Each structure stands twice: as structure tokens, then as C-alpha cells.
Amino acid sequence: MSFLAAFVYRQFIHEPPIPTASFKGRTAIVTGASSGLGLEACRWMVRLGASQVILACRNVDKAKTAAKDVEATTLCSSDTLQVWPLDMSSYSSVQAFSDRVKAELPRVDVLIANAGLGTQKFRMTEDNEETITTNVVSMSLLAFLLHSKLRETAAKYNTQTHFTVTASELYEVAKFKERNAPAGQLFATLNDKSTANMFDRYNVSKLLAIFIVKQIAVLSPINSSGVIVNCVAPGLCQSELHREYDNRAVRLIIKMLARPTEVGARTLVHGASVGPESHGQYVPDCNITPTAGLTNGDAGAELQDRVWVELRQKLEAIRPGVTSLS
């Protein structure tokens, strides 16, 4: 099925099923949960019995308002939802958040890495263009920092835990011209403002996220870690991801084509509850699907390896030893 045909099928014919998995007794963390998909995923997990849900957000006041909305619509107890600050554009914020999780939470069953940035403006945060810092490096840093907590929970409670990334079907159309850079220069080339194709940057960030999910799954087999690592694609949804593109034309397109946020959020909840068959897999619309585009074949495997070699160096420079999952 072509990308366009698949898009039409997803948006207008197929609808992700309503979640039914039990989250009873479970603790979940959702990044980017003050609105949109993250907020609706929190609402679903509370309805499905989650004991505690952490809304990890940059805008704490907005997240507190969102938490009150979930509490009002689900009638959950006031201590079910907590708001913790997390700025994915800051490595120190990611580390402080992770250290707090490990110190204060008895268990973590679900970590949904949903926070993401879509922009056509080139800005540097930390040592990368901001989209790459937020959607790729910080997401990976959070995954590696909290993998031990997910693994500990799985062992202690004889269960399987989940690390789920909100990806996008747009990875398929990523051109990623930067892949032609010399060895060891992928990220440096992405950071070159003079050659940056910001129309492709979000797509590239989601391609890299898929490579990272595949890599973590290889490094941490499910039979030894108990941690299911996967990524989902919710389709084009009504959310604040498009806030930097706000104009009349974009609003009309979103109104005509985008799914309701609640419908897209079902895919996040599915990813956070599906079985070990999803480990290392791409799960759009609640269906495990082989990846395509630049992930294919020997060339895709080689590109994944190149991305991992450079990313690992970045992560180790931020927190030495962080990428060791043994």
C-alpha cells in the first residue's frame, strides 16, 4: 500500500480500537502530557485503573490544569495524578527528572515518551538543533536513564513493563539527506544551519526515533530485562504539535483530515500495554507493522548502526555509563 493510500485508510476508514487492557496497580509516566495525545493517554490509563500517573511537562501550571481536568472527568482520587517538571530541551532537566523518579517512585510500569517538537525554525538547544535535542537525544537519554527502573519493576513485581515512543508515519517520507555525511558527522551535519532542510526535520527525527527503539531492543532482550520497548504512530491528530504552523490553511487542513485527539491517544495506550511480540517493533494504529523507507535492508541496518555509534557518544558525554543496560 502506498503512503497516500495508507494515510487515507488510517484517517478515514480504520479507527484504532478502544483500549481495554487493565492498568490496575500500575504507575505510568507520560511526557508531554499537558495537552493533546499525552493528556488523553493519561485519561485512558486512569480510566483503566492506573494507581498513579505522572504528567511530565515543561509547563507545570498548564499540566496542573490538565490534571484537574482528568480528575474531574474520571472521578479519580486527587493523589492519582502528579505533575513533575521536565524540559526535554534540557539535558540537566532530563537527568534531574530521572533521578527523582528513581528516588521517589516505588515502581514504574509504563514510560510513554510522547513529548515532541515540530518546527521549521532552526534553533540550537544544548549541542543540537532543537528538534534533534528534544525528539532524539533527550528522548534517548530519558530511555536509558529510566530503563533500570523499568527493569527493576518488572523483576520485583513479576510483570513486564513498557517504554513506548510516540513516533510518526512521516518517518517513511524522510529524505534525510544528511545521511550522506562523512563517517561520524551525521549529527554535526544536522546542526549546520546553512544546509538544514527544516521541512524534513520532523520526519528525520521520527526516523531516528525508530532506529533508537530498534537499537534498545537489541541491547535489552525482553527475556532478560522484562522491559518491552516499542514505538507507535497515532496518525494525523488534533493536537498542539502544529502550533508553530498556526494559520487559516493549517487549521482548515487539521479540521478536515485530523483525527480527534482521543482516538489517536488509543495507540499510545495500546503500545503501553501490548505484549512482548511488540518488542523493538513499530506499532501504528495498534498493529505491528514492518518499517519501510530508509530503515529497509542492509542500507537501513548500516544507517541505524551509524546513528547509534554517534548517539552513544553523545549520551556517554552527558552521563558516563548511561548506555550500559546490563
Disulfide bonds with the S-S distance in Angstrom:
none
